[in-house]
Amino acid sequence: MEIESYVPGKSIEEVQKEFGAKRWVKLASNENLLGPSPKAVAAIRKELPKTYLYPEGPCTVLRQALAKKFSLPEGMVVISNGADNLILMIASAFVNESDEVVMADPTFPVYTNATQIMGGRPIKARLKDFTHDLDGMLRKVNRKTKLVFICNPNNPTGTTVSQKSLNRFLSKLPKRVIVVLDEAYGDFVEDPYYPNGLDYVKGGRQVILLRTFSKVYGLAGLRIGYALGRKDLVDCLYQVRDPFPVGRLAQVAAVAALKDRNHAIRSIQLVYEGKRYLYTELDKMGLSYVPSEANFILIDFERDSAEIFQALLKEGIIIRPGKMWDYPTFARVTVGRMEDNQTFIKALKKILT
């Protein structure tokens, strides 16, 4: 079996080699373009002289902060080197050779990658109207199914499953199957019918909840994420966890970021305002898109998006073409600062006309 490797969006460093060191606007990887909290930056500076020391393995201070924030026992929290690493930990803990793992298609490709690394079989159900087809996923579940991944909001479409539909799905799912709810983009959701994964964890359900410091907290470069779940599930993750998965700088930055609620609110508002602006401009241009509950928009250019991608590179803008998701005319565009969004629209108008 050939393992599908994850291909990230192009970095600024990559495109600089080909197009030169001009000012780049990167709208390819759903980063928080407002940057990290100043409190997180200050915490990093203070911690720098201690980088000769190993980090604190269990991330006790951060675990305590998260446990307090969510009113959970510490034993229901595990922290690791980004949500990507947590996905691999979940696969390592629960997936054996020939086990099946059900997921949407398309969705975050690391689910496939981690499943295949452990010798499992990814079983995919195509999205319906760009949204998880939970009934279709349920039909894929059988005695070999170990896990179900639900990315909510989904990457790359930005759509969500409602609380009612998720409750119905969970009620019909065999109790032995573990559901992994990936809420990497959950902070940006405006939909009042969006389910809070924390409720399922507190209710003792067979659910592992994934969240990250990469998006709303702007710490993608430090690689830090966390999982919440029943203690017996989290204990299994600790059995496959690296001894020192999270560096000292990431730990102190995350603790500081949690304390800066104002920065998180500004980051969320930036996305709300940016989406409104981009929707308006795209409507004026006659371009269709998938309304998003995340910090990105999947846009249909009605032509090969690889051509749009290349043309935008010449204008100093990086986006994510949709061929990898079998959406060849679509591209995923991160919502940036207002000046970034305006630069993107101006360049897009130039290209399309």
Beta strands, then each sheet from edge to edge (+ up, - down):
strand 1: 25-26
strand 2: 77-80
strand 3: 100-105
strand 4: 121-126
strand 5: 145-151
strand 6: 178-182
strand 7: 207-212
strand 8: 225-229
strand 9: 288-290
strand 10: 296-300
strand 11: 317-318
strand 12: 320-321
strand 13: 330-334
sheet 1: 1+ 11+
sheet 2: 2+ 8- 7+ 6+ 5+ 3+ 4+
sheet 3: 9+ 10- 13+ 12-
end
